[in-house]
Amino acid sequence: MRIVYVNGEYLPENEAKISIFDRGFLMADGVYEVTSVLDGKLIDFAGHATRLERSLGELEMANPVSQDELLTIHRELVERNGIDQGMIYLQITRGAPADRDFAFPDPDETPSSIVLFTQNKPNLADNPVAKKGIKVISIDDLRWGRRDIKTVQLLYPSMGKMMAKKAGVDDAWLVEDGFVTEGTSNNAYIVKDGKIITRERSHDILHGITRAAVLRFAAEAQMQVEERNFTVVEAQAADEAFITSASTFVMPVIEIDGAELGDGTPGPVAVRLREIYLEESRKAAV
């Protein structure tokens, strides 16, 4: 029985309740973050907290807790649930007004709602999938235009995951105007002649916290990085590819739309970046 956090209270998960009028439930009017836990410590917490503030600001939504309070809540949940490796999911919505309405409620009258819960993943760092890589398909990117805001509007990414599952692969890369934007829940990269290529930051993609750390580590390791658009055809002709996210860290991609990359095994750049990311992130964990 997990202990979760709901609007100021730590509760057994079966006792946790949210109003049916909560705008996260009715309107997908909310934002979220997922922070990984390794060795009982939080990975990239400051980055996730900063991005949370940005997402809230872009939606003019009030933050019900300070960053210090948020850190305390995260640590308390890790301790209460005995998490060594896993994740903490955080969601903030615009709250639960007295009735359903498209107009935003007055934040002075309707406080934001906040929910956090843990997910225990004992093999998060040693995920066997990382040793063999994943396969992806490409699908049209039909999401709204502000993907840089980490909202709970996740219907189409969920549909993309199911398209991939039905195709017998692991995930999908989203394509807009002929170019790959990102994965369903991750940032996308290809590697050609030792150069790492990934789409530049804009409203078109999520500004990944793991992405930022990986690109910084790549630069420190004197790897070449080019931030630009790339097509599926270019990706299929790449030497290797990978994705990054808070829950997968660096995950090699070995096939795109049926085209095998390299020799069909995880490439050296992705493998090395995963090693570096895990090593350095553990050192900096809080």
Secondary structure by P-SEA (a helix, b strand, c coil): cbbbbccccccccccbbbbccccccccccccbbbbbbccccccaaaaaaaaaaaaaaaacccccccaaaaaaaaaaaaaaacccbbbbbbbbcccccccccccccccccccbbbbbbbbbbccccccccccbbbbbbbbcccccccccccccccaaaaaaaaaaaaacccbbbbbccccccccccbbbbcccccbbbbbcccccccccaaaaaaaaaaaaabbbbbbccccaaaaaaccccccccccccbbbbccccccccccccccaaaaaaaaaaaaaaaaacc
